[in-house]
Amino acid sequence: MAVGAGAFVDRVGGSWLSRTSGNGEVRTQELAILRRLALASSVALFAVPAALSLITSPAVALPAGVATVCAGFLFSAVGSIALSRQKPVPQSAGAVIVEHRDLMLEAAFGLVLLLDPQGSVTTVGGRDRAEFLSWMRNPLGRGFIEQIHVSDRIVFLQAIDVLRQGRDAFSVDLRLERSAVIGGDEQFVHVRMELTARRDGEERLTSIISQLRDISRDQQLREDAARKTAEAESANDAKSRFLAAVSHELRTPLNAILGFSDILSGEYFGKLENNRQREYVGLIRQSGAHLLSVVNTMLDMSKIESGRYELLLESFSIEESIATCEAMLALQAREKGLTLSSRVQRGLADIVADQRAIQQILINLVGNAIKFTDAGGAVTVDATLADGMLKLSVGDTGIGIASDRLASLGQPFVQIQNDYTRRYAGTGLGLSLVKGLVALHGGNFSIASAPGEGTVITILIPFDGAGVAAVQQPVDANRPVDFPPRLKHTVEMNEGRNEEGMNGPAKAKIA
């Protein structure tokens, strides 16, 4: 009987709810409300009249109780159903996931592809989907793989395999073929593909979310930069070859000029008629020597830039090299009215380096100091040992250098003064050559200067020649190698310097 009454309530209530819902749908929750109210009302049909009969006559209590119960049922049913319809219907977890996935497919940047574990496309989306599909063929199924450049397909499949082996994300750069090449368009478009793995509860790969972004512009910039770099390197190599060839061709006639001018000035084949002829021959000799010096400097610079400058390491006395430099430039210093002096730390052992390169460094630094120092000034050369490094300092009381020009000083063909105001001759290669030779020895180069006060140039070179090995031939850390070999007496002198100290008394002399 109860089952029949429940079915009757469902049938009558469903008919009424379908007419009042507006869309013909009947909610299970609303039927449950009607069942509960019907059950409560059936009990109240007996209880309410019985209760009223205690205070009034049964003839009045029965109709009044039934009317009260029916009115309460109707008000309760209408109010409860109205309240339930105002509450939002909770969505299932599956519906939320589907909604989020659809939102991702529509709002994510670029082209979004959902792939199966084999790399086939199952769904296409993304904010820029229309732009990509304007030049792509249909990527669904195996269509996407077929559009990848042949040499890039293995890269794509390897990325899929990386995700299959446990990686959560991976990125690859691919080239996709255009469906039709129009105008100046490239046949292939460069894209970056970001892959993200989706897994089940057992960590097995179920699908892959990929986002594609067009990087053709970035690729073009990289190619342009690489091309310009290659062109610059080619131009630099061509310049170095040109300088080497010109230097070689110029030195041959210059040697003849110097040789014959020496013969004429020596008057080996007859005396010159007057002093003016002797003066002219001397000027020819001096100009030829200067030009030969410039040519040799250019040739050395080209060798350094091309990496073909070979250092010949040997043990020699730095004091003798400084003395040789003083002897060569003392006359020039006296003619300008300068004081040229040197100070060498007492007991300084022989240095292991390229003697010709060190001599060239000293000549260039001291020559520059003399050139840019006016009469009455002083040029000093200091040599000391500090922490296994030979410290050479060349100071002057010359014109000095502004702080904003220090960074550019030492670059090839750069001088302190411009073409309209400079008072000193030269090619601007001296300091550049010095920096190159110091770098080949594994040393450091620094300048301290102030306008009108002078300049101090300091170089640090490894005393035992170890810097050359570090620059030219890195040594395997697992195999002890002593290169270049240190001479026995050099090691002994290095041990002895600890007793004297680097600030010990120094020998000084003035040219």
C-alpha positions in Angstrom: 0.0 0.0 0.0 2.9 2.4 0.9 4.5 1.6 -2.5 1.4 2.3 -4.3 0.9 5.6 -2.5 4.5 6.6 -3.3 4.0 5.8 -7.0 0.8 7.9 -7.0 2.6 10.8 -5.4 5.5 10.6 -8.0 3.1 10.4 -10.9 0.9 13.3 -9.7 3.9 15.4 -8.5 5.9 14.8 -11.7 3.0 15.9 -13.8 2.7 19.1 -11.8 6.4 19.8 -11.6 6.9 19.3 -15.4 4.3 22.0 -16.0 5.9 24.5 -13.6 9.6 24.0 -14.4 9.5 25.9 -17.6 11.7 23.4 -19.6 9.7 20.2 -18.9 12.5 18.7 -16.7 11.7 17.1 -13.4 14.4 17.2 -10.7 14.8 14.2 -8.4 15.4 16.6 -5.5 11.9 18.2 -6.0 10.2 14.8 -6.1 11.9 13.8 -2.9 10.5 17.0 -1.2 7.0 16.2 -2.4 7.3 12.6 -1.0 8.4 13.8 2.4 5.6 16.5 2.6 3.0 13.9 1.4 4.1 11.5 4.2 4.0 14.2 6.8 0.6 15.4 5.6 -0.9 11.8 5.7 0.0 11.6 9.3 -1.3 15.1 10.0 -4.7 14.2 8.5 -5.3 12.0 11.5 -3.5 13.9 14.2 -4.7 17.4 13.6 -8.6 16.6 13.5 -8.1 14.4 16.6 -6.4 17.2 18.4 -9.1 19.7 17.4 -11.8 17.4 18.6 -10.5 17.8 22.1 -11.4 21.5 22.1 -14.4 21.5 19.8 -17.1 19.3 18.4 -16.1 16.5 15.9 -18.4 18.1 13.3 -16.2 21.2 13.3 -12.9 19.6 14.1 -12.9 17.2 11.1 -13.3 19.7 8.2 -11.1 22.3 10.0 -8.3 19.9 10.5 -8.4 18.6 6.9 -8.4 22.1 5.5 -5.5 23.1 7.8 -3.4 20.1 6.7 -4.1 20.6 3.0 -3.2 24.3 3.2 0.0 23.5 5.0 0.9 20.9 2.4 0.4 23.3 -0.5 2.3 26.2 1.1 5.2 23.9 2.2 5.4 22.2 -1.2 5.4 25.5 -3.2 7.9 27.2 -0.8 10.3 24.3 -0.6 10.4 23.8 -4.4 10.8 27.5 -5.0 13.8 27.6 -2.6 15.4 24.5 -4.2 15.1 26.1 -7.7 17.0 29.2 -6.6 20.0 27.2 -5.5 22.7 26.6 -8.3 22.9 23.1 -9.5 26.3 21.6 -8.5 28.4 20.5 -11.4 30.1 17.2 -11.4 33.9 16.9 -11.4 33.9 15.6 -14.9 31.9 18.6 -16.1 34.4 21.0 -14.5 37.3 19.2 -16.1 35.7 19.4 -19.5 34.9 23.1 -19.0 38.6 23.9 -18.0 39.9 21.9 -20.9 37.7 23.8 -23.4 38.8 27.1 -21.8 42.4 26.1 -22.2 41.9 25.1 -25.8 40.3 28.5 -26.6 42.3 30.9 -24.5 45.9 29.5 -24.5 48.3 31.4 -26.7 49.6 29.9 -30.0 48.4 26.7 -31.4 47.4 24.0 -28.8 47.4 20.4 -29.8 46.3 17.4 -27.8 48.4 14.4 -28.7 48.1 10.7 -27.9 51.1 8.8 -26.6 52.1 7.9 -30.2 52.2 11.6 -31.2 49.0 11.7 -33.3 46.8 14.8 -32.9 43.4 14.3 -31.3 42.2 17.9 -30.6 43.2 21.3 -32.1 42.7 24.6 -30.2 44.5 27.7 -29.1 44.1 31.5 -29.3 46.0 31.7 -32.6 44.6 28.6 -34.2 43.1 30.4 -37.2 46.5 32.0 -37.9 48.4 28.7 -37.9 45.8 26.8 -39.8 45.9 29.5 -42.6 49.2 28.1 -43.8 49.1 24.5 -42.3 47.3 21.5 -43.5 44.8 19.7 -41.2 47.0 18.4 -38.3 44.6 15.8 -37.0 45.8 12.3 -36.8 49.2 11.8 -38.4 48.8 15.0 -40.4 51.0 17.0 -38.1 54.0 14.7 -38.2 53.8 14.6 -42.0 54.2 18.4 -42.1 57.4 18.4 -40.0 60.7 18.8 -41.9 62.1 15.3 -42.5 65.3 16.0 -40.5 63.2 17.3 -37.6 60.8 14.3 -37.3 63.4 12.3 -35.4 63.7 15.2 -32.9 59.9 15.3 -32.4 59.7 11.5 -31.9 62.6 11.7 -29.4 60.8 14.3 -27.5 57.7 12.1 -27.3 59.9 9.2 -26.1 61.5 11.5 -23.4 58.0 12.2 -22.0 57.1 8.5 -22.2 60.2 7.7 -20.1 59.1 9.9 -17.2 59.8 13.6 -18.0 56.9 15.9 -17.3 57.8 18.6 -19.8 60.0 19.1 -22.8 60.7 21.7 -25.5 61.8 21.3 -29.1 62.3 23.6 -32.1 60.8 22.3 -35.3 60.3 23.4 -39.0 56.8 23.0 -40.4 56.1 22.9 -44.1 53.8 25.5 -45.5 50.8 24.2 -47.5 51.4 26.8 -50.1 54.4 29.2 -50.6 53.2 32.7 -51.6 55.4 35.5 -52.7 58.6 35.7 -50.6 57.4 33.3 -47.9 59.8 30.7 -46.8 58.9 27.1 -47.5 59.3 26.1 -43.8 58.2 28.0 -40.6 60.2 27.7 -37.5 58.1 26.9 -34.4 58.9 26.1 -30.7 56.8 23.3 -29.3 56.3 23.1 -25.5 55.2 19.5 -24.5 53.5 18.7 -21.2 52.7 15.1 -20.2 49.4 13.9 -18.7 49.5 10.6 -16.8 47.0 8.3 -15.1 47.1 7.0 -11.6 49.8 4.5 -12.5 52.0 7.2 -14.0 51.5 5.9 -17.5 51.4 8.5 -20.3 47.8 9.0 -21.5 48.1 12.2 -23.5 50.3 15.2 -24.3 49.4 18.9 -24.3 51.6 20.9 -26.7 51.7 24.6 -27.4 53.3 25.9 -30.6 54.8 29.4 -31.0 56.1 30.9 -34.2 59.8 31.8 -33.8 60.6 32.5 -37.4 61.5 36.1 -36.5 63.8 34.9 -33.7 65.4 32.4 -36.0 66.0 35.0 -38.7 67.7 37.3 -36.1 69.9 34.4 -35.0 70.8 33.6 -38.6 71.5 37.2 -39.3 73.8 37.5 -36.2 75.6 34.3 -37.2 76.1 35.5 -40.7 77.3 38.9 -39.7 79.7 37.3 -37.2 81.1 35.0 -40.0 81.4 38.0 -42.3 83.2 40.0 -39.6 85.6 37.1 -38.9 86.2 36.7 -42.7 86.9 40.4 -43.0 89.2 40.3 -40.1 91.1 37.3 -41.6 91.3 39.1 -44.9 92.6 42.2 -43.2 95.2 40.1 -41.3 96.3 38.4 -44.5 96.5 41.8 -46.3 98.6 43.3 -43.6 100.9 40.3 -43.6 101.3 40.4 -47.4 101.8 44.2 -47.5 104.2 44.0 -44.6 106.3 41.3 -46.3 106.3 43.3 -49.6 107.3 46.5 -47.9 110.1 45.1 -45.8 112.1 43.9 -48.9 112.5 47.4 -50.4 112.9 49.0 -47.0 115.9 46.8 -46.2 117.4 47.9 -49.5 116.8 51.6 -48.6 118.3 51.2 -45.2 121.3 49.2 -46.5 122.1 51.7 -49.3 121.6 54.7 -47.0 124.0 53.2 -44.5 126.5 52.8 -47.4 126.0 56.4 -48.5 126.3 57.8 -45.0 129.4 55.7 -44.4 130.9 57.1 -47.7 132.3 53.7 -48.6 132.3 54.5 -52.4 133.3 58.2 -52.2 132.8 61.2 -50.0 129.6 63.2 -50.2 130.1 66.8 -51.5 128.5 68.7 -48.6 126.7 68.5 -45.3 123.3 68.9 -46.8 123.7 65.7 -48.7 124.8 63.9 -45.5 121.7 65.4 -43.8 119.4 64.1 -46.5 121.0 60.7 -46.4 120.5 60.6 -42.6 116.8 61.6 -43.0 116.4 58.8 -45.5 117.9 56.4 -43.1 115.8 57.7 -40.2 112.5 57.6 -42.2 113.2 54.1 -43.5 113.9 52.8 -40.0 110.7 54.4 -38.7 108.7 52.9 -41.6 110.2 49.5 -41.0 109.3 49.7 -37.3 105.7 50.5 -38.3 105.6 47.6 -40.8 107.0 45.2 -38.2 104.4 46.3 -35.7 101.6 45.8 -38.2 102.9 42.4 -39.0 103.1 41.4 -35.3 99.5 42.7 -34.8 98.3 40.6 -37.7 100.0 37.5 -36.3 98.5 38.1 -32.8 94.9 38.7 -34.2 95.1 35.6 -36.4 96.6 33.4 -33.5 99.9 32.8 -35.4 102.3 34.6 -33.1 104.6 32.0 -31.6 106.3 32.7 -28.3 109.8 31.3 -27.8 110.2 30.8 -24.0 113.7 31.2 -22.5 115.3 32.2 -19.3 116.8 35.7 -19.4 117.6 38.6 -17.1 114.9 41.3 -17.0 117.5 43.8 -15.7 119.5 43.3 -19.0 116.4 43.8 -21.1 115.6 47.1 -19.3 119.2 48.2 -19.7 119.0 47.5 -23.5 115.8 49.5 -23.7 117.4 52.4 -21.9 120.5 52.3 -24.2 118.2 52.4 -27.3 116.1 55.3 -26.1 118.5 57.3 -23.9 119.6 59.6 -26.8 115.9 60.3 -27.7 115.2 61.2 -24.0 118.2 63.5 -23.7 117.3 65.3 -26.9 113.9 66.1 -25.5 115.4 67.1 -22.1 113.9 64.2 -20.2 115.3 62.1 -17.3 115.1 58.3 -18.0 115.7 56.1 -15.0 115.1 52.5 -13.9 114.7 50.6 -10.7 115.1 46.9 -10.5 114.5 44.9 -7.3 117.8 43.5 -6.0 118.3 39.8 -6.4 115.6 39.5 -9.0 116.0 36.1 -10.7 115.8 35.4 -14.4 112.3 35.4 -15.9 111.0 32.6 -18.2 109.3 34.4 -21.2 109.8 35.4 -24.8 112.7 37.8 -24.6 111.9 39.5 -27.9 108.3 40.1 -26.9 109.3 41.5 -23.5 111.9 43.7 -25.2 109.2 44.9 -27.6 106.8 45.7 -24.7 109.4 47.8 -22.9 110.4 49.7 -26.0 106.8 50.5 -26.9 105.9 51.6 -23.3 109.1 53.7 -22.8 108.9 55.1 -26.3 105.3 56.2 -25.8 106.2 57.7 -22.4 109.0 59.8 -24.0 106.8 60.8 -26.9 104.1 62.2 -24.7 106.3 63.9 -22.0 107.5 67.5 -22.5 111.0 68.8 -21.7 111.9 68.7 -18.1 109.8 65.6 -17.3 110.8 62.2 -16.2 110.2 58.6 -17.3 110.8 55.7 -14.9 110.8 51.9 -15.3 110.3 49.7 -12.3 110.6 45.9 -12.1 109.6 43.9 -9.0 108.4 40.5 -8.0 104.9 40.1 -6.4 103.2 36.8 -5.7 105.0 34.9 -8.5 104.3 37.7 -11.0 106.8 40.0 -12.6 105.5 43.6 -12.2 106.7 46.1 -14.8 105.7 49.7 -14.3 106.4 52.5 -16.8 105.5 56.0 -15.4 105.9 59.4 -16.9 105.0 63.1 -16.1 103.5 63.7 -19.5 100.2 65.0 -20.8 98.1 62.3 -19.1 94.9 60.7 -20.4 91.3 61.7 -19.6 89.3 59.0 -17.7 86.7 58.8 -20.5 89.4 57.8 -23.0 91.1 55.1 -20.9 88.6 52.4 -22.1 89.4 53.0 -25.8 93.1 53.3 -25.3 94.9 50.1 -26.4 92.6 49.5 -29.4 94.3 49.2 -32.8 94.8 52.6 -34.6 93.4 54.6 -31.6 95.2 57.6 -30.3 94.4 60.0 -27.5 94.1 63.0 -29.7 91.9 63.2 -32.8 93.2 63.9 -36.4 92.7 67.7 -36.0 94.3 68.4 -32.7 97.0 65.7 -32.2 100.6 66.9 -32.0 102.3 63.5 -31.9 103.0 61.1 -34.8 102.2 57.4 -34.7 99.8 54.7 -35.9 98.2 54.0 -32.5 99.3 50.3 -32.6 101.9 50.5 -29.8 99.7 49.9 -26.8 97.5 47.4 -28.8 100.6 45.4 -29.5 101.6 45.5 -25.9 98.2 44.3 -24.7 98.3 41.4 -27.2 101.8 40.3 -26.1 100.9 40.5 -22.4 97.8 38.5 -23.0 99.8 35.8 -24.9 102.0 35.5 -21.7 98.8 35.1 -19.6 99.4 38.5 -17.9 97.4 41.6 -17.0 97.5 45.2 -18.3 96.3 48.3 -16.5 96.6 52.1 -16.9 96.3 54.8 -14.3 96.4 58.4 -15.6 95.2 62.0 -15.0 95.3 64.9 -17.5 98.4 67.1 -16.9 99.8 64.8 -14.2 101.2 61.8 -16.1 100.5 58.1 -16.7 101.5 54.9 -15.1 101.1 51.6 -17.1 101.5 48.4 -15.2 101.8 44.9 -16.5 101.9 41.6 -14.6 103.4 38.5 -16.2 103.8 35.1 -14.6 107.5 34.9 -13.5 107.9 31.2 -14.5 106.1 31.3 -17.8 103.2 29.2 -16.6 100.7 31.7 -18.1 101.8 30.8 -21.6 100.9 27.2 -20.9 97.5 28.2 -19.6 96.7 30.3 -22.7 98.1 28.1 -25.4 97.9 24.6 -24.1 95.6 23.8 -21.2 97.0 21.1 -19.0 94.9 18.1 -17.9 94.3 18.4 -14.2 94.5 14.6 -13.7 98.1 14.5 -15.0 100.8 16.6 -13.4 102.7 18.5 -16.0 105.5 21.1 -15.6 105.3 23.1 -18.8 107.3 25.0 -19.7 110.1 23.4 -17.8 111.5 25.6 -15.1 115.3 26.0 -15.0 117.0 24.8 -11.8 118.7 28.1 -11.0 115.4 30.0 -11.6 113.7 27.9 -9.0 116.5 28.5 -6.6 116.3 32.2 -7.1 112.6 32.2 -6.6 113.1 30.4 -3.3 115.7 33.0 -2.4 113.5 36.0 -3.0 111.3 35.1 0.0 114.3 35.9 2.2 114.9 39.3 0.6 111.2 40.3 0.2 109.8 42.2 -2.8 110.3 45.6 -1.1 114.0 45.1 -0.5 116.7 47.6 -1.7 116.7 48.1 -5.5 119.4 49.1 -7.9 118.8 52.3 -9.7 120.5 54.2 -12.5 119.7 57.2 -14.6 120.4 57.4 -18.3 
